[in-house]
Amino acid sequence: MSPLSIAGVKGSIVVSFFVLNCIIGRALAIADTVEARQSTTPTFGPGPGWVQVPGCFQDQSGSRAILGPSFTDASGMSPLSCTQFCDSAGGRILGIAGLEFGQECYCGSVLRPEIGVPINSSNCDIPCPLGTFDCGGRSALTVFQFPGRPGPMIRESTFTFNNVWNYLGCFSDGPNRILQVRLNLDPEASIPPEPEFLDAEQCTSTCENHGFTFAGLEFGQECWCGNAINGIPPQLTDDSCRATSCPADNLEACGAPFVIALYQISA
C-alpha cells in the first residue's frame, strides 16, 4: 500500500473517532437533560414546616376526624395546596391537614383519636391530581402535621370571683346529655351558634352565676351546666376535647361534637 493510501486510512479513522465522540457526547448531554428535567418535576409536596404522618386514617362523613376549615378541588388538589390553605385559613393556628378522595382538604388542630383511627395504608390509594403524592381514599385520610403548632390545650383550672373550677376530663356526650342545661353566654341573644367570647372561664363563671356546680364545653360553641352528671359517660383522651378551639381564645380547647370538656367547682 502506498504512503498516500495509508495516510487516507488514518485520516478516515481519525474522522470516524471524531464523529463517534460527537455522537457519544450528544447522547450524554441529552441523558443529562432528561435526568435534570425528571429530577425537577414538581412533586407538589407539603409546604414548609409540614411533614407527612405515616399511615392512612379513617374518616366519617357524619363526624369528621379533622374539624375546621375545608375545601374541595377536583383538578388541582395536592399536599402543597392543602397545607397552604391550612396555613392561611382564618388566621387560626392549625397544625393538621388531611387529604381525602383525591380532592378534599381538611384542616384542624388534632386528628380526633376516636374517629381518625389508623387503617390499612391500601385505603389511601387515590393519587393527587397534581404531583406524586396520594390524596387519601374513600373515607380515608392522608395526613400531614406541622410539629411547631401544638393546637389548643386543655385549661386545667379556671378562677371565678369566689371559687376555683377544676378540669375533670374529656367525656363522650350523647342525646341524653351529661349536663342537662345549655346556657347562653350572651344575654341579648337566643343561644347563638358560636358566642365569640366562649372559653372555659366564661362557661364556668356563667354556670356558677346560675347556681350550678358542673360545667362543660362542647363543639367550640356550647356551654353546658348541671348539678350532677347524668349517667356514667365514657371517658376519652384529652386529645378528643382538643378538636375545636374556643372562639375567645384559639389556644384553648373547647370540646368536639358530642364530646365535652367537663369542669367541677372546688368544694
BELNORTA-V898579 format. One record per residue. RES is the residue in one small letter. OMEGA is omega in degrees with one decimal (none if undefined). Layout:
<<RES,OMEGA> <RES,OMEGA>>
//
This chain:
<<m,-177.4> <s,176.6> <p,-178.8> <l,179.2> <s,179.5> <i,178.5> <a,179.0> <g,178.2> <v,178.9> <k,179.8> <g,178.7> <s,179.3> <i,179.7> <v,178.8> <v,-179.5> <s,177.3> <f,179.4> <f,179.0> <v,-179.8> <l,178.5> <n,178.5> <c,180.0> <i,179.8> <i,179.3> <g,178.7> <r,179.5> <a,178.9> <l,179.3> <a,178.4> <i,179.4> <a,178.5> <d,179.8> <t,178.6> <v,-179.9> <e,179.0> <a,178.8> <r,179.7> <q,-177.4> <s,180.0> <t,176.2> <t,-176.3> <p,176.0> <t,-176.0> <f,177.9> <g,-175.7> <p,-179.9> <g,-178.3> <p,178.7> <g,-178.0> <w,176.8> <v,179.1> <q,174.1> <v,-176.9> <p,174.9> <g,-178.1> <c,-170.6> <f,-177.6> <q,171.2> <d,177.8> <q,-177.9> <s,-177.8> <g,-178.6> <s,-170.8> <r,177.0> <a,177.4> <i,-177.2> <l,179.0> <g,-179.6> <p,179.6> <s,172.4> <f,-178.9> <t,177.3> <d,-174.0> <a,-175.3> <s,-174.1> <g,-178.0> <m,176.3> <s,173.9> <p,-180.0> <l,-178.3> <s,-179.5> <c,-178.2> <t,175.7> <q,176.7> <f,179.8> <c,177.4> <d,-170.7> <s,-172.8> <a,173.5> <g,-178.6> <g,-177.9> <r,179.1> <i,-174.8> <l,-175.1> <g,178.5> <i,175.2> <a,-179.5> <g,177.8> <l,-173.9> <e,171.5> <f,176.2> <g,-173.7> <q,-175.9> <e,178.3> <c,179.2> <y,179.9> <c,179.0> <g,-178.8> <s,-179.3> <v,167.6> <l,-173.0> <r,-173.1> <p,-179.0> <e,179.4> <i,-173.8> <g,-179.0> <v,177.5> <p,175.4> <i,-177.8> <n,-176.6> <s,179.7> <s,177.7> <n,177.7> <c,-169.5> <d,-179.8> <i,-178.8> <p,172.4> <c,176.9> <p,178.1> <l,173.1> <g,-171.2> <t,-177.4> <f,168.6> <d,-179.9> <c,176.1> <g,-179.6> <g,177.5> <r,-176.5> <s,-178.8> <a,-173.7> <l,162.0> <t,-167.5> <v,174.3> <f,-176.2> <q,172.5> <f,-172.1> <p,-178.5> <g,179.7> <r,-174.7> <p,-178.5> <g,-177.9> <p,-178.2> <m,177.8> <i,172.2> <r,-173.3> <e,178.6> <s,175.0> <t,-176.3> <f,174.0> <t,-176.6> <f,-174.2> <n,-168.6> <n,172.3> <v,174.9> <w,-177.1> <n,178.0> <y,-179.0> <l,-178.1> <g,-179.2> <c,-172.9> <f,174.7> <s,178.7> <d,-179.3> <g,-177.9> <p,-179.9> <n,173.1> <r,176.2> <i,174.9> <l,-165.2> <q,-172.7> <v,172.8> <r,-177.9> <l,175.6> <n,-178.9> <l,179.8> <d,-175.7> <p,-177.1> <e,-179.5> <a,-179.3> <s,-178.8> <i,-179.9> <p,-178.2> <p,179.6> <e,-179.8> <p,-170.8> <e,-179.3> <f,-179.6> <l,167.2> <d,-175.7> <a,-178.6> <e,-179.3> <q,-178.9> <c,-178.4> <t,-179.7> <s,177.7> <t,177.0> <c,179.4> <e,179.5> <n,177.8> <h,173.4> <g,-178.9> <f,-177.6> <t,174.6> <f,177.6> <a,-179.9> <g,177.9> <l,-175.3> <e,170.7> <f,176.0> <g,-175.5> <q,-175.0> <e,174.4> <c,-178.4> <w,-178.0> <c,175.5> <g,176.3> <n,176.9> <a,176.6> <i,-177.4> <n,177.8> <g,178.7> <i,-174.7> <p,176.5> <p,177.7> <q,-179.8> <l,174.6> <t,179.3> <d,179.8> <d,179.0> <s,179.2> <c,-179.8> <r,-175.3> <a,177.1> <t,176.9> <s,173.5> <c,-179.9> <p,-178.6> <a,-177.3> <d,-175.1> <n,173.4> <l,-179.7> <e,-175.7> <a,-176.6> <c,174.1> <g,-177.9> <a,177.3> <p,-177.7> <f,173.3> <v,-169.7> <i,172.5> <a,-167.3> <l,178.9> <y,176.9> <q,178.0> <i,-179.3> <s,-179.2> <a,none>>
//
